[in-house]
Amino acid sequence: MTKRSISLTDSLYDYLLAVSLREPELLRQLREETAGYPEARMQIAPEQGQFMALLARLTGARRCIEVGVFTGYSSLAVALALPDDGRIVACDVSDEWTAAARRYWAAAGVAHKIELRLAPALETLQGLVAAGQADRYDFVFLDADKENYLRYYELALELLRPGGLIAADNTLWSGRVIDPANDEASTVALRQFNERLHRDERVDLSLVPIGDGLTLARKRDVGR
């Protein structure tokens, strides 16, 4: 019996998708369109999008935040899982990338659930806190510049209700986080992020080896 997660060969990954993935047609189309972008590596895997949609349903999420939209795959996956009165504050700085997102949100009939804010995400999150939105959100997805992950995390934790969930992408960083010779700013920031969360008693924690590593941090109830 192995003590570690199973390694996925290409054939086994194909099998995983064949018996698990239930990707709506519009999500498939968006994923295939995004594959033509020079920055396509920023796209999350389809099984991760499905997993995040399941997390949104499991947590009963109605109010969500996304930090880093790109072409909108993750926000579309989550929006489809939300009730009709669910809402996502979607933070990005690129009008070009999010133009594709807006097209697909509209085509899927979920544009009314998503408020796109084209501004630095730190400013948007700080603005939500200043507007009295602390403890009001259910689910936060972090997938933007890694150097600011800890800042995003602290603001997200403030905005989350007790029992709310943060999902942070790329926390295994294709293995670069364990390479002592890699001192790139993003790699160092992710190491610091992972180590800080491991010590943070304010959350329940699990780093899941899906996609490029997805860290789940549940905000603990007061006194627990």
Phi, psi and omega per residue, in radians:
M1 nan 2.263 -3.119
T2 -1.356 2.624 3.097
K3 -1.780 0.136 -3.065
R4 -2.304 2.884 3.074
S5 -1.122 2.577 -3.093
I6 -1.204 2.511 3.035
S7 -1.413 2.459 -3.105
L8 -1.783 1.896 2.949
T9 -1.285 2.937 3.117
D10 -1.040 -0.707 -3.116
S11 -1.175 -0.698 -3.139
L12 -1.231 -0.624 3.071
Y13 -1.117 -0.738 3.085
D14 -1.051 -0.687 3.115
Y15 -1.144 -0.744 3.102
L16 -0.957 -0.831 3.135
L17 -1.132 -0.683 -3.069
A18 -1.124 -0.613 -3.053
V19 -1.802 -0.039 -3.075
S20 -2.216 -0.728 -2.975
L21 -1.216 2.232 3.038
R22 -2.146 1.256 -3.002
E23 -1.526 2.048 3.059
P24 -0.993 2.642 -3.057
E25 -1.005 -0.728 -3.124
L26 -1.154 -0.618 3.067
L27 -1.144 -0.714 3.096
R28 -1.067 -0.782 3.140
Q29 -1.087 -0.736 3.119
L30 -1.114 -0.739 3.129
R31 -1.088 -0.740 -3.119
E32 -1.229 -0.631 3.068
E33 -1.135 -0.749 -3.118
T34 -1.132 -0.504 3.130
A35 -1.040 -0.354 3.106
G36 -1.488 -0.103 3.124
Y37 -1.360 2.527 3.039
P38 -1.028 -0.466 -3.106
E39 -1.708 0.418 -3.023
A40 -0.989 -0.436 3.134
R41 -1.073 -0.307 3.136
M42 -1.349 -0.184 -3.141
Q43 -1.268 2.321 3.075
I44 -1.272 2.756 3.119
A45 -1.256 2.633 -3.095
P46 -1.095 -0.623 3.125
E47 -1.198 -0.468 3.062
Q48 -1.246 -0.712 3.076
G49 -1.037 -0.748 3.119
Q50 -1.140 -0.686 3.116
F51 -1.108 -0.736 3.128
M52 -1.151 -0.656 3.072
A53 -1.087 -0.696 3.096
L54 -1.127 -0.711 3.102
L55 -1.074 -0.722 3.121
A56 -1.065 -0.730 3.128
R57 -1.200 -0.739 -3.113
L58 -1.088 -0.633 -3.125
T59 -1.497 -0.060 -3.092
G60 1.129 0.573 -3.027
A61 -1.107 2.408 3.025
R62 -2.213 -0.523 -3.116
R63 -2.149 2.077 -3.019
C64 -2.263 2.813 3.050
I65 -2.311 2.408 3.010
E66 -2.154 2.214 3.108
V67 -1.889 1.773 -3.057
G68 1.808 1.754 -3.030
V69 -1.710 -0.679 -3.019
F70 0.953 -2.171 -3.115
T71 -1.662 0.095 2.918
G72 1.690 0.201 -3.097
Y73 -1.105 -0.855 -3.075
S74 -1.173 -0.728 3.132
S75 -1.154 -0.630 3.098
L76 -1.177 -0.750 3.126
A77 -1.043 -0.770 -3.125
V78 -1.262 -0.719 -3.131
A79 -1.047 -0.672 3.112
L80 -1.122 -0.432 -3.132
A81 -1.537 -0.238 -3.101
L82 -1.435 2.689 2.991
P83 -1.142 2.954 -3.036
D84 -1.084 -0.483 3.113
D85 -1.642 0.165 3.074
G86 -1.246 2.695 -3.098
R87 -2.438 2.520 3.044
I88 -2.165 2.216 2.918
V89 -1.573 1.945 -3.035
A90 -1.819 2.088 -3.017
C91 -1.878 2.201 3.058
D92 -2.768 2.950 3.123
V93 -2.046 -0.052 -3.044
S94 -1.842 1.981 3.038
D95 -1.229 -0.559 -3.116
E96 -1.151 -0.932 -3.106
W97 -1.136 -0.729 -3.068
T98 -1.314 -0.174 3.048
A99 -1.078 -0.713 3.068
A100 -1.124 -0.737 3.122
A101 -1.005 -0.805 -3.104
R102 -1.094 -0.660 3.111
R103 -1.081 -0.775 -3.084
Y104 -1.324 -0.590 3.051
W105 -1.056 -0.743 -3.137
A106 -1.167 -0.769 -3.121
A107 -1.096 -0.559 -3.129
A108 -1.487 -0.117 3.137
G109 1.317 0.438 -3.120
V110 -2.064 0.156 -3.090
A111 -1.025 -0.532 -3.135
H112 -1.231 -0.255 3.133
K113 -1.559 -0.195 -2.968
I114 -2.111 2.127 3.064
E115 -1.828 1.831 -3.128
L116 -1.438 2.210 3.081
R117 -2.050 1.890 3.141
L118 -1.544 1.586 -3.110
A119 -2.925 2.826 3.037
P120 -0.945 2.303 -3.026
A121 -1.085 -0.584 3.106
L122 -1.034 -0.709 3.120
E123 -1.139 -0.734 3.138
T124 -1.113 -0.815 -3.132
L125 -1.133 -0.750 3.096
Q126 -1.088 -0.638 3.102
G127 -1.140 -0.654 3.091
L128 -1.135 -0.737 3.097
V129 -1.090 -0.805 -3.123
A130 -1.107 -0.463 -3.138
A131 -1.485 0.150 3.083
G132 1.410 0.461 -3.087
Q133 -1.624 0.158 3.115
A134 -1.030 2.503 3.109
D135 1.108 0.432 -3.043
R136 -1.933 -0.245 -3.019
Y137 -1.840 2.718 -3.044
D138 -1.832 -0.549 -2.988
F139 -2.606 2.334 3.113
V140 -2.296 2.285 3.074
F141 -1.974 2.177 3.121
L142 -1.852 2.114 3.134
D143 -2.730 0.957 -3.121
A144 -2.235 -2.677 -3.094
D145 -1.043 2.242 -2.995
K146 -1.229 -0.502 -3.121
E147 -1.066 -0.408 -3.139
N148 -1.801 0.156 -3.080
Y149 -0.968 -0.772 -3.114
L150 -1.145 -0.639 3.090
R151 -1.176 -0.766 3.087
Y152 -1.047 -0.757 -3.098
Y153 -1.050 -0.815 -3.110
E154 -1.105 -0.717 3.112
L155 -1.212 -0.690 3.109
A156 -1.089 -0.709 3.140
L157 -1.110 -0.633 3.093
E158 -1.182 -0.632 -3.093
L159 -1.393 -0.406 -3.113
L160 -1.298 2.526 2.946
R161 -1.293 2.759 2.971
P162 -0.990 2.322 -3.057
G163 1.585 -0.149 3.099
G164 -1.283 2.875 -2.973
L165 -2.194 2.334 2.955
I166 -1.822 2.326 3.003
A167 -2.081 2.100 -3.094
A168 -1.987 2.172 -3.040
D169 -1.532 2.806 3.000
N170 1.195 0.437 -3.033
T171 -1.400 -0.102 2.950
L172 -1.750 -0.312 2.927
W173 0.897 0.780 3.137
S174 0.953 0.494 3.114
G175 1.516 -0.100 -3.074
R176 -1.172 -0.388 -3.132
V177 -1.128 -0.353 -3.134
I178 -1.790 0.102 3.123
D179 -1.606 1.862 -3.085
P180 -1.126 -0.331 3.139
A181 -1.457 -0.175 -3.116
N182 -1.609 1.883 -3.139
D183 -2.019 0.450 3.056
E184 -1.091 2.607 -3.035
A185 -1.011 -0.743 -3.124
S186 -1.148 -0.707 -3.135
T187 -1.140 -0.810 3.120
V188 -1.064 -0.741 -3.137
A189 -1.095 -0.708 3.127
L190 -1.201 -0.659 3.049
R191 -1.035 -0.816 -3.130
Q192 -1.108 -0.705 3.114
F193 -1.063 -0.878 -3.118
N194 -1.064 -0.747 -3.119
E195 -1.195 -0.687 3.133
R196 -1.117 -0.798 -3.123
L197 -1.143 -0.605 3.114
H198 -1.049 -0.515 -3.136
R199 -1.660 -0.094 -2.980
D200 -1.459 1.873 -3.103
E201 -1.387 0.022 3.093
R202 -1.395 -0.184 -3.051
V203 -2.310 2.709 2.842
D204 -1.564 2.511 -2.873
L205 -2.372 2.463 2.938
S206 -2.700 2.289 3.023
L207 -1.752 2.016 -3.033
V208 -1.758 2.250 -3.120
P209 -1.403 1.127 3.045
I210 -2.055 2.489 -3.064
G211 1.045 -2.212 3.138
D212 -1.782 0.429 -3.087
G213 1.681 2.130 -3.118
L214 -2.218 1.969 3.125
T215 -1.552 2.246 3.107
L216 -1.926 2.204 -3.134
A217 -2.270 1.966 3.131
R218 -1.663 2.187 3.129
K219 -1.192 2.118 -3.100
R220 -1.270 2.624 3.016
D221 -1.188 2.662 3.127
V222 -1.043 2.278 3.106
G223 1.515 0.038 -3.130
R224 -2.082 nan nan
